């Protein structure tokens, strides 16, 4: 952690009351954004509802008239309010996400803030992709399956679908929320991987359990028909497999190669130790092969230093003149016969 990061963290420290005041301000901005979007969506609630009826039209036929009912006087009014609130949260999500980020960001390091921003931008994009999949594929297929159960004049019995406005809105809203939340799976798994909790090996190892859990989630969040369940389960499994794939790094390899370690010459039976260097049979001289580390460099340098020091000492001794070697015997100083000098 750098000094600048420490200064940022120190500057963000505040009492609990200041944090509560900041939280209240962020909540007020989020509520104002949702309220403004709610008024806008409620003004165009009928147009938005008719837009959501297009998957029903594609399933029944574009030129086929659609008849829907509401069985309580206030049912369609509350349906419009529910639709306006759903659209308001959908429209105001960028404001809500930005307010959450501005509340949390002062407690994060600079690298953590930079890592958090891509996921903040990817969340609404993935939600839109899930909602588009519902609108253009899952909902038309589900309505085609439901409309195929009608009976027209068989044995004098006519069974036709006359959907309630609230039930149709609940169905399509449930599918949009289910697909939008499940499409956040790459964001959640990537954040857990960044935190060091899971990894690609762990995801591949627990694939069978993940498939079973995703099947249960698809069965709970979707209507009890195989079309919508498969429409949610198959993309979610694809996103899981995409998240568990180890992507290559910038150098082109999925994982970094291990660092080279020093090896002794005795570890290689085909090598010879010459002067502190490994000499392989393929080398003509005593040079080490490229990329190999010398395990005895420090030992060689110390032995050479000792050898040079011994050589200098022996050279100085040879250059010194002969001196009489005296010996003390019984308290008198005697001459050394080999030196050729007399002493008193």
N, C-alpha and C positions, 0 to 999 in steps of 0.2 A: 504494500500500500504506500503510495507516494505521499509527500507532505501536503500536496494540494488536495488530495482526497481527504486527508485527516482534517485539513482546514474546513473543507465543505461539510464534513460530518459535525465538526465542532460548531460551525455556524448554524446548523439546522437544529441543534439542541434547544429545547424549550420546555417550559412547565406543562403539566397535563392540561391545564385550563387553556393554554394557547393552542394546543393540538385540538381540543374540543371546539374552540372557536373556528379554527381552520376547517375542521370537518363540517361544521354547520354551514360555513360559507360555500363549500364545494357542493353540499347537498342542496342548498338553495339555488345555485346555478343549474344543477341537474333538474330540479323540479320545475324551474322556470322554462327550461328548454322543452321538457316533456309537456308542460301545460300549453306552451305556444304551438307545439306540433299537434297536440290533441285538438285544439280549436280548429286548426287548419284541416285536419283529417275528418273531423266531425262535419265540417261544412261540405266536404265532398264524400260523405260516407256512402251515399247511394251509388255514385260513380265507381268508388273503390270496390263496393260489393259486386257490382255488375262486372268489373274487371276480373274478380276472383271466380266468377261463374264461367269463364271461358273453358277451363278444363272439363266442366260438365257439358258444355256445348260441343266440344270436340268428341266426347264420348257418345253423346246422343245423336250427333249430326248437326252441322252448322245451321241448316235450314229447318231443323226441328224445333218447334216452340217449346219452351221450358216453363213449367208451371210449378211454383213453390208457394207454400202457405205458412202462416203463423197462427197458432191456436190460442193465443192470449192477446188481449189488447195492447199490453206493454211489451210484448215479446220482440217485435221488430225494432222498437226504440232502444231497448237494452242491447240488442244485437248490434245496432249502429254504434252505441257507446263502446261496446267491447271491441268492435272493429277499429274505432278511432283511437282507443288506447293502445291497441296492438300496433297500429301504424305509427303512433306517436313515439313509442319506445323504439321502433325500428328506425325512424328518422332521426331521433335525438341520440342514438347510440354513440356517434362520434363525440358529441359533447359530454356524455356521461363517461365514456372511456378516457377522454382528455382530463376531466376533473379527477377521476380516480388516479391517473398517472401523476398529476400535479400534486396530489396529496401524498402519494407514496414516494415520489422521486427524491425529495430532500433526504430521506433515510437510506438512499442507495449510493453506491460508489459510481464514479463516472463510467467505468466499463460496464457495470450492471445496467445503468440507464441506456447506454448504447445497445446493449444486448436485448433490452426489454422493448425498445421501440419497434423493431420489425414484427414482433409477435402482436403488438398492439395494432399494427396496420393489417396484419394477416387475418385477424379475428373477424372483422366485418366482411372481408372478401370471401373467406371460406363460408360464412353464414349465407352470403348472397348466392354462392354456388349451390349450397344445399337447398335454398328456397327455389332457385331456378330449376333444380332437378325435380322438386315436387311439382312445380307449376307445369312444366312441359312434359314430364314423363310419368311420375308416380301417380299423381292425381288422375290424369286421363285413363291410365290403365286400371286404377282402382274403380273408377266410375263405370268403365266398360264392363268390369267384372260384376258390379252390382246391378247394372241395367240388364245384363244377360239373364237375370232371374225373373224378369217380367213375363207374364202370360197374357197373350192377346187372343181371346175367343176360343181357347181350347176347352172343349166340353162345356161351353157356355159360361166359362169363368174368365174374368178379366182382372188381372193383377198388374197395376201400374205403379210406378214410383212417383210419389208426390212428396218431395222432401220439405222439411221445415227449414226456415231460413237460419235459425239458431243452430240446428244440428249440422247443417252443411258448413257453416262458418267454424263451428267447433272442430269438425273433421279436418278441414284444410289448415286451420291454425295449428292443430296438434301435429300434423305432418310437417309443416314448415318449421316449427320449434324442434321437433325430433331430429329432422335432417340437419338443421342449422347447428344444434348442439353436438350431434355426432360428428359433424364435419370439423369440429374443433379438436379432434383427436390428434392430428399432427402437432398442433400447438402445445397441447398438454404433454405429449410424449417428449417433444423436443425440450421443453422447459425442465422436465424431470431428468432428462439426459444431461442438460447443462448443469443441473444441481448435483450430478453424480449419483443419483438414486438408482437409475436404471441405465442400461446400455443396449446396443443392438444385439449382442449375444444373448442377453437376458430376454429380450423380446422374442427372438427366434426360439429360444429354449422353451418358453411358456406360450407358444403359439396355440397349442390345443386348448388350453384354458381360456385364452383370449377369444377364440372362435366360439366357445360355448357361452361365454359371458355376453358377447355381441349378439348371439342368437336370442338369448333371454331378453336383452334390452330391446331388440327389434320387435319381439313379440309383445312386450309391454307397451311400447310407445306408439305402435301402429294399430290400425283396426285388425280384427281377426280374419284377415284374408291373406292368402299366400303372396299375392301380387305386391302389395305395399310392404310386406315384411321382407321379401326378397329385394325390393327396390331400395330398402334401407340397409339390409345386411351386406349385400354385395359391395356397394361403394365403401362401406365402413371397413370391411375386410381388406379392400384394396388400399385404403389409407393406412391401415395398420401395417401391411406388408411394405408400403412405401416408407413408413417411418422406421421400420426395422432394418432397412437396407443400409449397410455401411457405405457412405459416400466417400469417394476418393478425395484426398487432400489436394492442395495446390501443386504439390510435387508430382501428382499423378498416382500415388499409391494410397490404398485404403488405410493402412497403418504405417507408422514410422518404423523403419528397420532398426533392429537393436544396435546399440553402440558397440563398436569393436572393443574387445577387451584384450589386455596384454596376455600373451601366452608364453610359456617357457619353452626352450628348445627341446627339453627332455620330453615334452608332451607329444612331439612329432617324432615317430620312430625313424623317419626318412631324412632327418635333419642332423647336422653336426654343429657343435658349439665351438666356434673359433673366435677367440679374442672378444668375447662378449657379444658376438653377432651370430645370427642363425644363418648357416650356409646350407642351402638345399642342394640336392644332387644336380638340379637343373641349372644352378648358377655357377659360373666359372670362377668368380671371385667371392670374397667373404661378405658381400653386401646383403643386406636384408631385402626380402621382397617388398614391393611397394604396398603400403597400407598396413604393414605389420608393425606393432609397437615393440620397442626394445625393453625387455624386462630387467636388464642388468645395467642400465645406463648409469645410475647413481653409483653402483658398485664399481664399475669400470673407472669412473672419474675419480673416486676416492683411492682406488689402488694405484692409478697413474700418479696422483698427487703424492702418495707415500713413496712411490718409487723415485720420483724426482727429488723429494726431500732427502732420501737416503743417498742418492747420487751426489747431491751438493755437499752433504756432510762428509762423505768419503773423499771427495775432491779436496775439500779444505784440509782434512787430515793429512793427505799426501803432500800438500804444498807446505805444511808447517815444518821448520827445521827440527833435527833430532835434539831432544832435551835429555839430560841425565835423569835416569829413573832412580830415585833414592829410595832406600828402605831403612827403616829404623829397627835396629836390633839391640836389644838389651840396653836401651837408653843411649846408645852411641850411634853416630851417623857414619856409615861405612860407604866405601866406593863401590860402584857397580862395575864388575870386571868387564861386562860387555860394552859399557859406555866408554871405557878407556880413559877415565878421569879419576883423580884422587880427590878425596874429600877429607876434611878434618874430622 
